[in-house]
Amino acid sequence: MAAAPGPSPTIVEYFEGEDFYRCGYCKNETGSRSNGMWAHSMTVQDYQALIDRGWRRSGKYVYKPVMNQTCCPQYTIRCQPLHFQPSKSHKKVLKKMFKFLSKGEFSKGNNEEEPMDSQMDDAAVEDFVLKSKLDIQSDRRPLSEDYNEVIESEVKEKEENLEAKEIQQFNQSHAAKESLGSGEPSRTVKGVPSTPKPGKGADLSKPPCRKAKDIRKERKRQKLILKSQTDKLEDFQTEREPQLLPSGKSKLNQPKSIEDFIFDTLPEDAAHQLKVRVVRSSPPSSQFKATFQESYQVYKRYQMVIHKDPPDKPTVSQFTRFLCSSPLEAETPPNGPDCGYGSFHQQYWLDGKIIAVGVIDVLPYCVSSVYLYYDPDYSFLSLGVYSALREIAFTRQLHEKTSQLSYYYMGFYIHSCPKMKYKGQYRPSDLLCPETYVWVPIEQCLPALENSKYCRFNQDTKAVDEERVNELDRLRVLYKRTIMPYNIYKKRQKGPSDEAIVQQYADLVGQTCSERMLLFRS
């Protein structure tokens, strides 16, 4: 019996840094700059390595800010879910959701404001790529074993769709992005016991009885614990209650974990039911296809209400291109998470309808948050904050099966942008040093960021980028439908040398990726 084919190799086209363009954060007309690659296909291992060097994807476009030149340096930030404890403001959001689900109670407050106006938990959002004028076809042909026909057709598409002017237009609109929803404060859930009538109170000579409600809750919790130990996470499955560290230790006198809040048992007469389902978006699963239109309608309304887009702006092709299409190859290794690796949509179903969708990538060492969109009618639930907490809990759940998967990547942290600093509230977290690519606790980075927008976080002055490419001979190139090392490519190359651009690409992706990925040269 033939072995199952492995994932396609990573194939990228690199674009050297464009001219400076408008910044989506500080609105400087000529302040922002980045490098970019179009990924025809990409393995999850390569993308993990790239985001650990400051790269980030939007659809099939992968970009890296030029940190020491851009006006608002964007530092990659990751949270450590295994040690995460919700803050006071996080607990308020979780309690508000529980109160809404159990009793149907809520206070909308001023819902006319965009979530970016919140001063507590939200990002400055300007859906960078979602407002792009670049019309890249989302239905590019997938790579196959026969590269001849595929590469020829993609070269033609590149010439038609990826001209230099269009790439510049893309970059001009790709700055300010991820929203984590509304951070509206909530009222505390009240649970004050009523005073018994005279003659009908508890017998003080006997030990207090447990309430039947508490006994039912405890029984249900025990059933969930047993169920979570045997259930498998499958496509379109409701998230189950994870059992997390430390195993065998008593929870007495310990602070409530994030699971204690999220999976608290609802009363039997709960006003609402919330289910979170994980569906593979690329390649699209049958469940993803079945819910595509409903999900798109939520996105369209989100863009129109939150970002004031005209009705004809959030098109199906735009939605597909940036939030459904992904270069990541789906992988389901036996020792990986039950859902596999790749790109997913995490759908939030309230009483049988989708009210929010978190776009995520599941990678070898992390869950990477890509984007969130939600029904504006439910912004009072602070869905951005709530979804981030659910994604942290989801990461902890995946860690049970796949121990090395233990981080939650939140995209970029921008200290110079007040409304992008909220990500630093998810502790403990680390920032990526832009020069040596080592992780440094955010507490150690903040003092330096107060004095300078751009900082090298690694305090070891002798430390260097261990992945820097000193010679290009082992870099792999895809040239004229043939895979070859760079030294062979140079001998066959006609026209002016592109060594300076190839060296820039190699420095940005690092030695490991330069030897694994295929750099497409026309």
C-alpha positions in Angstrom: 0.0 0.0 0.0 1.5 3.4 -1.0 2.3 5.9 1.7 0.2 9.0 1.9 1.8 11.9 0.1 3.4 14.5 2.3 2.6 18.2 2.2 3.7 20.3 -0.8 7.0 22.2 -0.3 6.9 25.9 0.6 7.1 28.0 -2.6 7.3 31.8 -2.3 7.9 34.8 -4.4 9.8 37.5 -2.6 9.3 41.3 -3.0 12.0 43.6 -1.7 10.9 46.4 0.6 8.6 48.9 -1.1 8.8 52.6 -0.8 7.4 54.1 2.4 3.6 54.3 2.5 0.8 55.5 4.8 0.8 54.0 8.3 -2.6 52.6 9.4 -1.7 53.3 13.1 -0.3 56.9 13.4 -1.6 58.0 9.9 1.8 59.1 8.8 1.5 59.3 5.0 5.1 58.1 4.4 6.0 56.4 7.7 5.5 52.6 7.2 7.6 50.1 5.4 7.7 46.3 5.1 8.9 43.4 3.0 6.6 40.8 1.6 6.2 37.3 0.0 3.4 35.7 -2.0 3.2 32.1 -0.7 1.9 29.6 -3.3 2.1 26.9 -0.7 3.7 26.8 2.8 4.2 24.1 5.4 3.2 24.7 9.0 6.8 24.1 10.1 8.0 26.9 7.8 5.3 29.3 8.8 6.1 28.6 12.5 9.8 29.4 11.8 8.8 32.6 9.9 6.5 34.0 12.6 9.3 33.4 15.1 11.3 35.8 12.9 8.7 38.5 12.9 6.7 37.5 9.8 2.9 37.4 9.7 0.4 36.3 7.0 -2.8 37.8 5.6 -4.4 35.4 3.2 -1.5 34.1 1.1 0.5 37.3 1.5 3.3 37.0 4.2 4.9 40.3 5.3 7.5 41.5 7.7 7.8 45.2 8.9 11.1 46.9 8.5 11.4 47.4 12.2 14.2 50.0 12.4 12.6 52.2 9.7 8.9 52.0 10.1 7.2 54.7 12.2 5.3 52.2 14.4 7.5 49.2 15.0 5.3 46.0 15.3 6.8 43.5 17.7 5.6 39.9 17.6 3.9 39.0 20.9 3.1 35.6 22.3 1.2 34.6 25.5 2.1 31.6 27.7 -1.3 30.0 28.2 -0.1 27.3 30.6 0.7 29.9 33.1 -2.1 32.4 32.2 -4.4 33.7 34.9 -7.2 36.0 33.8 -7.0 39.6 35.0 -9.7 41.5 36.8 -11.0 43.0 33.5 -10.9 39.5 31.9 -12.9 38.1 34.7 -15.5 40.8 34.2 -15.9 39.8 30.6 -16.3 36.1 31.4 -18.8 36.9 34.2 -20.8 39.1 31.9 -21.0 36.3 29.3 -22.1 33.8 32.0 -24.7 36.2 33.2 -26.1 36.8 29.7 -26.2 33.0 28.9 -27.7 32.0 32.2 -30.2 34.8 32.8 -30.3 36.7 29.5 -29.3 39.9 31.4 -27.0 42.5 29.8 -26.4 46.2 29.7 -25.5 47.5 26.2 -24.5 50.9 27.2 -23.4 53.1 24.3 -23.2 50.8 21.4 -22.9 53.5 18.8 -19.1 53.7 19.4 -16.7 51.5 17.5 -14.8 49.0 19.7 -11.6 50.9 18.9 -12.9 53.7 21.1 -12.7 51.4 24.2 -9.8 52.3 26.4 -9.5 48.9 28.0 -9.0 45.9 25.7 -9.4 46.8 22.1 -7.1 47.4 19.1 -7.1 50.3 16.7 -8.6 48.5 13.7 -8.4 49.5 10.1 -8.6 46.1 8.3 -5.4 46.7 6.4 -5.6 44.0 3.8 -9.4 43.9 3.9 -9.4 47.4 2.4 -6.7 46.5 -0.2 -7.2 47.5 -3.8 -5.0 44.6 -5.0 -7.2 42.2 -6.8 -5.3 38.9 -6.4 -7.3 35.9 -7.5 -8.1 33.7 -4.5 -8.6 30.5 -6.6 -5.0 30.0 -7.7 -4.4 26.4 -8.8 -2.9 24.2 -6.1 0.6 22.8 -6.6 0.9 19.2 -7.7 3.7 16.8 -8.4 3.9 18.1 -12.0 5.5 21.5 -11.5 5.9 22.2 -15.2 2.3 23.1 -16.0 1.6 24.7 -12.6 4.5 27.0 -12.5 4.0 28.1 -16.1 0.4 29.1 -15.4 1.3 30.8 -12.1 4.0 32.8 -13.9 1.2 34.1 -16.2 -1.0 34.9 -13.3 1.8 36.7 -11.6 2.4 38.8 -14.6 -1.3 39.7 -14.8 -2.1 40.1 -11.1 1.1 40.9 -9.1 2.7 43.8 -10.9 4.9 46.1 -8.9 2.3 48.8 -8.8 -0.3 46.5 -7.3 2.1 45.1 -4.7 2.8 48.7 -3.6 -1.0 49.4 -3.4 -1.3 46.2 -1.2 1.5 47.4 1.1 -0.1 50.8 1.4 -3.2 49.3 2.9 -1.8 46.5 5.0 -0.9 48.3 8.3 -3.4 48.4 11.3 -5.4 45.3 11.8 -6.4 42.8 14.4 -9.5 43.6 16.5 -10.1 41.8 19.8 -13.6 43.2 20.2 -15.4 45.4 22.6 -14.0 45.9 26.1 -17.2 47.4 27.7 -17.2 46.9 31.5 -19.9 44.7 33.0 -21.9 44.7 36.2 -21.0 42.1 38.7 -23.2 39.0 38.7 -25.1 38.9 42.0 -25.8 35.8 44.0 -27.2 36.9 47.3 -29.1 34.1 49.3 -32.5 35.1 50.5 -33.2 35.1 54.3 -35.3 32.1 55.4 -38.7 32.8 57.0 -39.0 32.4 60.8 -39.4 28.8 61.9 -38.2 27.5 58.5 -34.5 28.2 58.7 -31.6 25.7 58.9 -31.2 23.5 62.0 -28.0 24.9 63.5 -27.4 21.7 65.5 -26.9 19.8 62.2 -24.2 20.2 59.6 -25.4 22.5 56.7 -27.0 20.7 53.8 -25.7 21.1 50.3 -28.1 22.7 47.9 -29.6 20.4 45.3 -28.4 22.9 42.6 -24.8 22.6 43.8 -25.0 18.8 43.9 -26.3 18.8 40.3 -23.6 21.2 39.2 -20.9 19.0 40.8 -22.3 15.8 39.1 -22.4 17.5 35.8 -18.9 18.8 36.2 -17.7 15.3 37.0 -19.4 13.9 33.9 -17.7 16.6 31.8 -14.4 15.7 33.3 -14.9 12.0 32.4 -16.1 12.9 29.0 -13.2 15.2 28.2 -10.8 12.4 28.9 -12.2 10.3 26.1 -13.7 12.7 23.5 -11.8 13.4 20.3 -11.7 16.9 18.9 -13.2 16.5 15.3 -14.1 19.0 12.6 -17.2 21.0 13.5 -17.1 19.8 17.1 -18.0 21.9 20.1 -15.1 22.7 22.3 -15.0 20.4 25.3 -13.8 21.2 28.8 -10.1 20.7 29.0 -8.3 19.2 31.9 -5.2 21.1 32.5 -2.1 21.3 34.7 -1.1 20.6 37.3 -2.4 17.1 37.3 -3.2 15.4 40.7 -3.0 18.7 42.7 -5.9 20.0 44.7 -7.6 23.2 43.5 -8.5 24.2 47.1 -7.3 27.7 47.9 -6.1 28.2 44.3 -7.4 31.1 42.1 -10.1 30.1 39.6 -8.6 29.1 36.2 -9.8 30.4 32.9 -11.7 27.1 32.4 -13.5 27.5 35.7 -15.0 30.7 34.3 -15.6 29.6 30.7 -17.0 26.1 31.4 -19.0 27.0 34.5 -22.2 24.9 34.4 -25.2 26.8 33.2 -28.6 26.3 35.0 -31.0 23.9 33.3 -33.3 26.9 32.5 -30.5 28.9 30.9 -31.7 31.8 28.7 -29.1 31.1 25.9 -26.8 28.3 24.7 -23.3 29.1 23.3 -21.2 26.6 21.4 -17.8 27.0 19.9 -17.0 24.9 16.8 -13.7 24.5 15.0 -13.9 24.0 11.3 -11.1 23.7 8.8 -11.1 26.6 6.4 -8.2 25.5 4.1 -8.8 23.2 2.4 -12.5 23.9 3.2 -14.2 21.1 5.1 -17.8 20.2 4.3 -18.9 21.9 7.5 -17.1 25.1 6.5 -18.8 25.1 3.1 -22.2 24.5 4.7 -21.8 27.6 6.9 -19.9 29.8 4.4 -22.8 32.1 3.5 -23.9 32.6 7.1 -20.3 33.3 8.2 -19.8 35.8 5.3 -23.0 37.7 6.2 -21.6 38.2 9.7 -18.4 39.5 8.2 -20.2 41.8 5.8 -22.3 43.3 8.6 -19.2 43.7 10.8 -17.4 45.6 8.1 -20.4 47.8 7.3 -21.2 48.7 10.9 -17.8 48.7 12.7 -15.6 49.9 9.8 -18.3 51.9 7.9 -17.7 50.1 4.6 -20.3 50.6 1.9 -22.5 47.6 1.2 -20.6 46.7 -2.0 -17.2 46.8 -0.4 -17.1 43.6 1.7 -17.5 41.2 -1.3 -17.4 37.4 -1.2 -14.1 37.4 -3.1 -12.5 39.8 -0.6 -13.8 37.7 2.3 -12.5 34.5 0.7 -9.1 36.0 -0.3 -8.1 37.3 3.1 -9.9 35.3 5.7 -10.5 31.9 4.0 -7.6 31.4 1.6 -4.4 30.2 3.3 -1.1 28.9 1.9 -0.7 26.5 4.9 -0.8 22.8 4.0 -3.2 20.8 6.2 -1.3 18.2 8.2 -2.8 15.5 10.6 0.2 13.6 12.0 -0.6 10.9 14.5 1.2 12.8 17.3 -0.4 16.1 16.5 -3.5 17.7 17.8 -6.8 16.0 17.1 -7.9 18.8 14.7 -4.6 18.7 12.9 -2.4 21.6 11.8 -3.3 24.4 9.4 -5.9 27.1 9.1 -9.3 27.1 10.8 -12.4 29.2 11.6 -13.5 29.0 15.2 -17.3 29.7 15.0 -19.3 31.0 18.0 -22.9 29.7 17.8 -25.5 31.4 20.0 -28.8 29.7 20.0 -28.2 28.1 16.6 -26.7 31.1 14.7 -23.2 32.4 14.2 -22.4 35.6 16.1 -18.6 35.7 15.8 -15.8 33.9 14.0 -12.1 33.8 15.1 -9.7 33.0 12.2 -6.8 31.0 13.6 -3.8 28.9 12.5 -2.8 25.8 14.5 1.0 25.4 14.2 3.5 23.0 15.7 4.2 25.2 18.7 1.3 27.6 18.9 -2.2 28.8 18.1 -1.8 32.0 16.0 -4.7 34.4 16.0 -5.3 35.9 12.6 -8.5 38.0 12.8 -11.9 38.2 14.5 -15.2 39.5 13.1 -18.6 39.4 14.9 -22.2 40.5 14.7 -22.3 44.1 15.9 -25.6 43.4 17.7 -23.5 41.4 20.3 -20.7 43.9 20.8 -21.9 44.4 24.3 -20.6 40.9 25.1 -17.0 42.1 24.5 -16.6 39.3 22.0 -13.0 40.3 21.1 -11.8 39.8 24.7 -13.9 36.8 25.2 -12.7 35.1 22.0 -9.1 35.7 22.9 -9.7 34.0 26.3 -11.4 31.1 24.5 -8.4 30.8 22.1 -6.1 30.7 25.1 -8.2 27.9 26.6 -8.2 26.2 23.2 -4.4 26.3 23.2 -4.3 24.7 26.6 -6.6 22.0 25.4 -4.5 21.2 22.4 -1.4 21.1 24.7 -2.9 18.0 26.4 -2.5 15.9 23.3 0.5 17.7 21.8 2.8 18.9 24.6 5.1 21.1 22.4 2.0 23.2 21.4 2.0 25.6 24.3 1.9 29.2 23.0 -0.7 31.7 21.9 0.5 34.2 19.3 -1.5 37.5 19.3 0.0 39.1 16.2 1.8 42.4 16.7 2.3 44.5 19.8 2.7 48.2 19.1 3.8 50.1 22.2 3.7 53.5 20.4 0.0 53.0 19.5 -2.1 53.4 22.7 -4.9 51.3 21.4 -2.6 48.4 20.4 -1.1 48.1 23.9 -4.0 46.0 25.2 -2.3 42.8 24.1 0.3 43.3 26.9 -2.5 42.7 29.4 -2.5 38.9 28.6 0.3 37.8 30.9 2.7 36.2 31.0 3.8 37.2 27.6 7.0 37.7 25.6 8.1 40.1 22.8 10.4 39.0 20.0 13.8 40.8 19.8 13.9 42.3 16.3 17.7 41.7 15.9 18.5 38.4 17.6 15.0 36.8 17.4 15.0 35.6 21.0 11.9 35.9 23.3 12.1 38.4 26.1 9.5 38.8 28.9 7.4 41.9 28.2 8.1 43.3 31.6 11.8 43.6 30.7 10.9 45.3 27.3 8.5 48.0 28.5 11.0 50.4 30.1 13.1 50.5 26.9 10.0 51.0 24.8 9.0 54.0 26.9 12.2 55.7 25.7 12.4 54.5 22.1 9.9 53.1 19.6 12.5 50.7 18.2 14.4 48.6 20.7 16.7 45.6 20.7 15.4 43.6 23.7 18.3 41.1 24.0 20.6 42.5 26.6 23.5 40.4 25.5 25.5 42.8 23.3 27.5 40.0 21.8 24.4 38.0 20.8 23.7 37.8 17.0 21.1 36.3 14.8 22.0 32.6 14.9 20.0 32.0 11.7 21.7 34.6 9.6 22.8 33.3 6.2 26.5 33.9 5.6 26.6 32.1 2.2 23.9 31.4 -0.2 25.0 28.2 -1.9 22.6 26.0 0.0 19.6 28.3 -0.5 17.0 26.5 -2.7 15.6 28.0 -5.8 12.8 27.0 -8.2 13.9 28.2 -11.6 12.5 27.1 -15.0 10.5 24.4 -13.3 13.6 22.9 -11.7 14.6 22.8 -8.0 18.3 23.7 -7.6 20.7 25.2 -5.1 21.5 28.9 -5.5 25.1 28.3 -6.8 23.7 26.3 -9.7 21.0 28.9 -10.3 23.7 31.6 -10.6 25.4 29.8 -13.4 22.2 29.4 -15.4 21.0 32.9 -14.7 20.7 35.4 -17.5 20.6 39.1 -17.2 21.7 41.3 -14.2 22.5 39.5 -11.0 19.8 39.4 -8.3 22.2 38.3 -5.6 21.5 41.4 -3.4 17.8 40.7 -3.4 18.3 37.0 -2.7 20.7 37.8 0.2 18.0 40.1 1.6 15.4 37.4 1.4 17.8 34.9 3.0 18.6 37.2 5.9 14.9 37.8 6.6 13.8 34.1 6.5 16.9 32.6 8.1 19.2 29.8 7.2 16.8 26.9 8.1 13.9 28.3 5.9 16.2 29.3 3.1 17.3 25.7 2.8 13.8 24.2 3.1 11.6 26.7 1.2 11.7 27.2 -2.6 12.4 30.7 -3.8 10.6 31.1 -7.1 12.7 33.0 -9.7 11.3 33.8 -13.2 
